[in-house]
Each structure stands twice: as C-alpha cells, then as structure tokens.
Amino acid sequence: MFGVRTLLPYTIDDAITDPLTRSVEVTIDFGGRKRWLFFATPQLLASAGDWVPGTQIRLHLGERHMIVVSKLSATIIDAVRRRLHAAGELADRTVPLE
C-alpha cells in the first residue's frame, strides 16, 4: 500500500527501573543498519550531567537522539518510536551503532 511505512524491529537494551537510575538505550534495525537512541526522564536528568561552572545547576546539551519523557515504560518507548516512524523522523533521531 502506497504511503505505509513498515515498522522497524527494535530492542530495549537496558532495564527500565522506577525510579529511573540511568538512561535506557533502544536499538533499531534499519534493514541491517543498526542505529540507537536513548530515553531519560526529567528526574534522571536532574541527578546527572555536568555542572554549570560555579553553580549547582546540571547541564544537558539535548542531543537529537535523547528523548525525554515524564514517565518511562516499554509501552511509552513503543508509542514514541511509532510516532517518530510515522512522522519520518526515526532515522534523524537515532545515531549509528558502532
């Protein structure tokens, strides 16, 4: 059917804990080319990252392959992946897995 994109297989590579104690990486198979992105929550970001010099403020540069969600689950990862795929943004939101 014209205009329909086939969903790409993926794996959730890290445990999803509550509270989240580290980011969760997801690998997506683009037909033999594997790419990845990662998910984090605002709470996780508040407890990690570099310090802005002279402050108690955390710094995150917001990479395109970093997805921030208020709550994380396998269902949320799948829904975000589907949304990015449908919008044609999935390749742009991932980086090659080396």
C-alpha positions in Angstrom: 0.0 0.0 0.0 1.4 3.4 -1.0 2.5 5.7 1.8 2.6 3.0 4.5 5.9 2.6 6.3 6.8 -0.8 7.7 7.7 -0.6 11.4 11.3 -1.5 12.1 12.3 -4.1 14.7 13.9 -2.8 17.9 15.2 -3.9 21.2 15.1 -2.1 24.6 18.7 -2.7 25.7 18.5 -1.6 29.4 16.3 -2.3 32.3 13.5 0.2 33.0 13.6 0.9 36.7 11.4 3.1 38.9 12.8 5.5 39.7 14.9 5.5 36.6 18.6 5.4 37.7 20.2 5.5 34.2 19.1 6.2 30.7 17.5 3.4 28.6 19.1 2.7 25.2 17.0 1.4 22.4 18.5 -0.2 19.2 16.5 -0.1 16.0 17.3 -2.3 13.0 17.1 -0.3 9.7 17.4 -3.4 7.5 20.9 -4.4 8.6 22.0 -1.0 9.7 21.6 -0.7 13.4 21.0 2.8 15.0 20.2 3.8 18.6 18.6 6.4 20.7 18.1 6.8 24.4 15.3 7.7 26.8 15.5 9.7 30.1 13.2 11.4 32.5 13.5 14.9 33.9 14.1 13.4 37.4 17.1 11.4 36.0 18.5 14.5 34.2 18.2 16.5 37.5 20.5 13.9 39.1 23.1 13.5 36.3 25.1 15.6 33.9 27.9 18.2 34.1 27.7 21.2 36.4 27.4 24.7 35.0 30.6 26.2 36.4 30.1 27.9 39.8 26.5 26.7 40.2 24.5 23.7 41.4 22.8 23.5 38.0 23.0 20.4 35.8 23.8 20.9 32.1 22.5 18.7 29.3 23.0 19.7 25.7 19.9 17.9 24.3 21.3 15.6 21.7 18.8 14.7 18.9 19.0 11.0 19.9 18.0 11.8 23.5 14.2 11.5 24.1 12.9 13.0 27.4 9.6 11.7 28.7 7.9 12.4 32.0 7.4 8.6 32.7 9.1 5.7 31.1 7.8 2.2 30.2 8.1 -0.2 27.3 4.7 1.0 26.2 5.9 4.6 26.1 9.0 3.6 24.2 6.9 1.8 21.6 4.5 4.7 21.3 7.3 7.3 20.8 9.0 5.0 18.3 5.8 4.6 16.3 5.2 8.4 16.4 8.8 9.2 15.1 8.5 6.4 12.5 5.1 7.7 11.2 6.5 11.3 11.0 9.5 10.1 9.1 11.8 11.3 11.9 13.2 8.0 13.2 16.4 8.0 11.3 17.1 11.6 12.2 16.5 10.9 15.9 19.0 8.0 16.0 22.7 7.6 15.6 24.7 4.7 14.0 25.5 1.9 16.4 29.2 1.2 16.2 
